[in-house]
């Protein structure tokens, strides 16, 4: 429950990036086999994100049309990622996971030092985000915009199924940068996407015959039970801290965990 609480807290603070901590906690703290840890992480991401989506919907911070487009693409590739991950040796899976963590840490640190792009209405026709909005704030879903969002959604789904991550580290910056979405709404919409893609990833693991012993079910339930209150605490805390500070702190934490995973893989 403590492990799940740490994951939920990070998800609430970052809009989903905290799911990257689930697999290292499960493998190195709780002793779960890597492929099984990915499945438990996906279930935790999906369950926690569903609760978060309900909360953010109540606050009017979920943009369903955009989120459903993202999720539809991600749900196509999440089972593929699950299938690929099942065939990888544990050390290769964890090594690749550590590499992904380094990329995420670098991306979050970079975003902390760079301003969010201006809304589409403030830019010229050739210098604004790829997806613009009409005067009422609705997304103009042009073919270029739909293709861009679908491509990112496909990538998110593949990474989710392969590594058990939610993909919020890609979804939130993409919604802010390309879809001219405010940060609060981007975080809420990201949770919607993660809930649906996570369910697809779990279904992929089950469809491929992943055995789920009773003790693993109990562990998953406890992990989710800890992550839900952590999510609410993170959401509250996130409103009191500046986004650049949050990004730097979280990037530093991810870097430290990635170095730990790499060192453990080298020792093994």
N, C-alpha and C positions, 0 to 999 in steps of 0.2 A: 504493500500500500504506500510505503514511503517512496519507493521507486516510481510508482504510478503518479504520486503527487508531484514529484519533480518534473515528470514529463508534462503533466497537465498544467503546472505553473508556467513552464516554458512555452507551451502552446498558447496559453492565454496572453502571455507577454508579447509574443512575436507573431501571432496569427497562424501558427502551424509549424514553424521551424523547430520547435521543441521536440517534435516527434523523432528527430535525429538522435536524441539521447536514449530512446527506448531500447534499441538493440544492444548497445554497449552495457547498459544497466542489467538487462536480462542475461547476457552472456557472461559478463565478468563479475557481477555482484550476486546474481541468483543462480548461475551455473546452468543456464538453459542452452541446449544445442543450437548453433547459429540459424539453421533453416527454420527450426521451430520458433526461435526468437523473432524471426521476421514475421511469421504468421501471427504471433501474439501481439507484436507491435502494430500490425495492420488492424487487428480487432480493436486494440486500444484506441488507435487513431480514429477509426470509424465510430466507435461508441462515444468517445469524448467529443468528437466533432459534431455528432448529431445533437448532443445536449447544448453545445455551444451555438449551433445553428438556430435552435429554438430560442435561446436567449437573445441572440442578435436579431432574429426576425421580430421579436417583440419590441426591440428598440428601433426597428426600421432600418437596419444596417446590412441587409442581404439583398443583392440584386439578382433575382432568380433567373431571368433570361440569360444573362451573361454567365452566371455560375453553371447553369444547366448545359450550356454549350461546352464549357471547359470540361465538365464532368462526363458528358457523353463521349468525348474524345478519349479522356483518361480511362474510362471503363472498358474501352476496346483493347487497350494495351496492358492494363493491370494483370489480367490472367497470363499474358505472354511473359511479363516480368517474373511472375511466380514460377512459371515453367522453367525459365532460364536459371533462376536462382536455385531451384531444386537440383539442377545438374551440376552446379559448381562445387568444388571442394570447399570445406569450411574456411580454410586459410585464404583461399582466393576470394571468397565472398567477403570476409572481414577486411582483407587488404583493399579490395575495391571500395568497400564501405568507408574505410578511413580516407581514401582518396577523395570520395564525394564530400566528406566532412571538411577536408581542407579547402575544396572549391567553395563550399557554402560559407566557411569562415571568411575567406578572402572577399567574397561577394558582399557579405553583410558589412564588413569593415569599409569597403569601398563606398557602399550606399550611405554609410554614416557620414562620410565626408563630402557627399555630393547632394546638392539640392534636388528635390523632386521636380520633374519637368512641369512647366505651366500647363493649365488646362488647354484643351484644343482651341477654345474660343479666343485665347490670347495669342495664338500663333498664326503665321501665314499658312496658306494651303499646302506648302511643301516642307514646312519645318515643324509642324505639330505632331502629336502622337498618331500612330497608324489608325487608331479608332477614334472618331470624333463623336460629339454629342449634339443633339438639336437644342433649340432654346429652352425646351422643357426639361432638359437633362437626360433624355433617353439616348441610349447608345445607337449610333448609326451603323447598322450591321452590314457594311459593304462586303464584297467578296474578299478584298484584301484584308479587312479586319477579321472576318470569320476564319480565313485561312491561317492568319497569325495566331489567333486564340486557340484554334484547333490543334495547330502544331505544338504549341506549348502544352496543351492538355494531353496530347499523345505522349510527350516526354515525361510529364508528371505521372501519368499512369504506369509507364514502364518502370520508372524509378520506384514508385510505390510498391509495385508487385515484386520487384527485385530485392529491395532493401528494407521494406516495411516502413518507409517514411511517408509523411502526408503530402509533401510537395509544396507546403506553404512558403518555403524559401524561394520558390519560383513563381507561385501564383500571385502572392501579394505584390512583389515588384512589378510583375507583368500587368496587373490590373491598374496599378498606379501610373506606370510609365506609358503603357500602350492604350489603355481604355479610359484615361482621364478620370479615374475614380479616386475619391477621397480615401485616406488611410483607414478610417473606421469602417467604411463600407467594404473596402478591399479585404480587411481581416474577416468580416462577417461572411462575405461571399466565398473567401478561401475555405472557411470551415464547411460550407455547404458542399464545395467541390470535394474536399477531403473525406467527408462522410460517405459520399456516393462512390468515389474511387476506392476507398478503403473496403467497403462492402464487396466491390467487384474483386479486389485482390484476395480477400478472405475466401470468397467463392471459388477463385482460381486454385487456391491451395487445397480446398476440400475436394474439388472436382478431380484433382490430380492424385487423390488418394492419401493425402496427408493424415496420418493417424493422430487422433486427439485423445490421449488418455484422460481419465477423470481428474488426475492431479494437475494436468495442464489446464483443463477447464477451470478448476478452482483458482489456479494462479492467474489466469486471464481475468476472471471476475474480480479478484482482489486488486489486480493492476488497474482495471477500469474504475473500481470503487475509489481508489486513491487519486486517480487522474481527474475525476469530475470536480471535486472540491478544489483541487489545484488549479483547474481551468478558471473557475470563478475568481479565485484569489489572484491569479495572474491578470485577468481582465481588469480587476479593480486597481491593482498595482500599476498596470500599464498606463492607466489614465493619469497617473501622478508623476511618471518619469518621462523625460524627453526621448524622442525616437532615436536621435544619434547616440545618446548614452546607452540605451537599451541594445542597439545594434553592436556597439563596441564591446559591451560586457558579454553579450551572447557569443560574439565572434571569438573572443578570447577563451571562453569556456569550451566551445566546440573545438578550437585548436588544441587545447590541452587534452581533451578526450581523444582526438584523432592521434596525437602523439602517443598516448597511452596504448591505443589499439594497435598502432604500428609496432611499438616496442614489444607488446605481448605476442603479436604474430611472429616477430623475428625470433623471440625466445622459443616459441613453440616449434 
